[in-house]
Structure formats: structure tokens, C-alpha cells
């Protein structure tokens, strides 16, 4: 009985966290940096083709606004997502009008909310 409860809890816990990749990919595809910024930690490691460093939530939003202005998204597709009970790694393939990029996002869970700690565009 104990094993059944543990298995059920594990499945339900993963289900709560599933779908973060799709939410992030949709925000990227629509250049919705406001939506992305709501998921950023207070400081975030951000890497783009032109910048690299740890930024505040507001600074990171500005950097991404600049990136999406120069590289207008056409399509963002989740290619890999691992969900754990405490952290997650998401890989998104981004097609823009000026080229293709790979985005890796890693974050942690704060209760039911996913908090992005790293956002890397290469």
C-alpha cells in the first residue's frame, strides 16, 4: 500500500509541473517578455549571442526585448523537457527570421510556481 501511495504521489507531483516548457515556448514564439519575466528569479543568468551575465529580472527583460526585436521569432518548439520535484531543464528550438537558435532554460519550483534561474540562447 505504501508503494502505491508513493507512486501515485510521484505521478501527481510530476503532473503539477508538466507543461512549463510549452508555456515558455509560447511566450518566446510571441516575444512575450512580460510573461517570461513573471517566471524569472530575482536575478537570472542570461546568455544571448550579444550578452552574457547575471541580470536582475528587469534587466533580463530588456535584454530579451532587444534580442527579439533583432531576431523576430517564427516558431519555438520544445525539444526536451525534464521535470523533477525540485528542478527542471527545458530545451527549445527557436526559428527566427534571421536564423535558428537553441534555448536552454533551467529553473526550480517554488511551491507550484516554476522560477527560471538560467536562460541561454545559443
C-alpha positions, 0 to 999 in steps of 0.5 A, spaced: 500 500 500 505 504 501 508 503 494 502 505 491 501 511 495 508 513 493 507 512 486 501 515 485 504 521 489 510 521 484 505 521 478 501 527 481 507 531 483 510 530 476 503 532 473 503 539 477 509 541 473 508 538 466 507 543 461 512 549 463 516 548 457 510 549 452 508 555 456 515 558 455 515 556 448 509 560 447 511 566 450 518 566 446 514 564 439 510 571 441 516 575 444 512 575 450 517 578 455 512 580 460 510 573 461 517 570 461 519 575 466 513 573 471 517 566 471 524 569 472 528 569 479 530 575 482 536 575 478 537 570 472 543 568 468 542 570 461 546 568 455 544 571 448 549 571 442 550 579 444 550 578 452 552 574 457 551 575 465 547 575 471 541 580 470 536 582 475 529 580 472 528 587 469 534 587 466 533 580 463 527 583 460 530 588 456 535 584 454 530 579 451 526 585 448 532 587 444 534 580 442 527 579 439 526 585 436 533 583 432 531 576 431 523 576 430 521 569 432 517 564 427 516 558 431 519 555 438 518 548 439 520 544 445 525 539 444 526 536 451 523 537 457 525 534 464 521 535 470 523 533 477 520 535 484 525 540 485 528 542 478 527 542 471 531 543 464 527 545 458 530 545 451 527 549 445 528 550 438 527 557 436 526 559 428 527 566 427 527 570 421 534 571 421 536 564 423 535 558 428 537 558 435 537 553 441 534 555 448 536 552 454 532 554 460 533 551 467 529 553 473 526 550 480 519 550 483 517 554 488 511 551 491 507 550 484 510 556 481 516 554 476 522 560 477 527 560 471 534 561 474 538 560 467 536 562 460 541 561 454 540 562 447 545 559 443 
